[in-house]
């Protein structure tokens, strides 16, 4: 005779809730991958001058994409630059 775990239904539902919570947790991260900033917005976030951000992008210290005639900085690239903001301020 096959023994059935009386709690199996509850365990299955808990696993479904875990999967749902994990997907909700990852959703903002996926949304931020699509977010781009202009030089002006990036300078406000990094608390640097517009020209400083522009020169770092042109030097290649901050990754940016040229869309048309404008540069746009990806959110994840900007956050990695934000961690190195002290070196960005004084890097020559």
C-alpha positions in Angstrom: 0.0 0.0 0.0 1.3 3.4 -1.0 1.8 5.9 1.9 0.7 9.4 1.0 2.2 12.3 2.9 -0.7 14.4 4.2 1.4 17.5 4.0 2.5 17.1 0.4 -0.2 19.4 -0.9 1.0 22.1 1.5 4.6 21.6 0.5 3.7 21.9 -3.2 1.8 25.1 -2.6 4.8 26.5 -0.5 7.1 25.7 -3.4 4.8 27.6 -5.8 4.8 30.6 -3.5 8.6 30.5 -3.3 8.8 30.5 -7.1 6.4 33.4 -7.3 8.3 35.4 -4.7 11.6 34.8 -6.5 10.2 36.0 -9.8 8.8 39.1 -8.1 12.1 39.8 -6.5 14.0 39.5 -9.8 11.5 41.7 -11.7 12.9 45.2 -10.6 16.4 44.0 -11.5 15.2 43.1 -15.1 13.4 46.5 -15.3 16.6 48.4 -14.3 18.6 46.7 -17.1 16.4 48.6 -19.5 16.8 52.0 -17.8 19.2 54.6 -19.3 20.4 58.0 -18.1 21.5 61.1 -19.9 24.7 62.9 -18.8 22.7 65.4 -16.8 20.8 62.7 -14.9 24.0 60.7 -14.3 25.8 63.8 -13.0 23.0 64.3 -10.5 23.2 60.7 -9.3 27.0 60.7 -9.1 27.1 64.2 -7.7 29.6 65.2 -10.3 29.6 68.0 -12.8 28.1 67.4 -16.2 31.4 67.9 -18.0 33.2 65.5 -15.6 30.7 62.7 -16.4 31.0 63.5 -20.1 34.8 63.3 -20.0 34.7 60.0 -18.1 32.4 58.5 -20.7 34.5 59.8 -23.6 37.7 58.4 -21.9 35.9 55.0 -21.4 35.9 55.1 -17.6 32.1 54.9 -17.6 30.4 52.7 -20.2 27.8 54.4 -22.4 26.0 53.7 -25.6 25.6 56.3 -28.3 22.0 56.4 -29.5 21.7 58.7 -32.4 23.8 61.7 -31.5 23.3 61.3 -27.7 25.1 59.1 -25.2 23.0 57.1 -22.8 24.4 55.4 -19.7 22.9 52.1 -18.6 21.7 51.9 -15.0 23.9 48.9 -14.1 27.0 50.7 -15.6 26.2 53.8 -13.7 25.8 51.9 -10.4 29.2 50.2 -10.9 30.7 53.7 -11.5 28.9 54.9 -8.4 30.9 52.4 -6.3 34.1 53.9 -7.7 32.9 57.5 -7.4 35.9 58.5 -5.3 38.3 57.3 -7.9 36.1 59.0 -10.6 36.4 62.4 -8.9 40.1 62.4 -8.7 41.1 60.3 -11.7 43.1 62.3 -14.2 
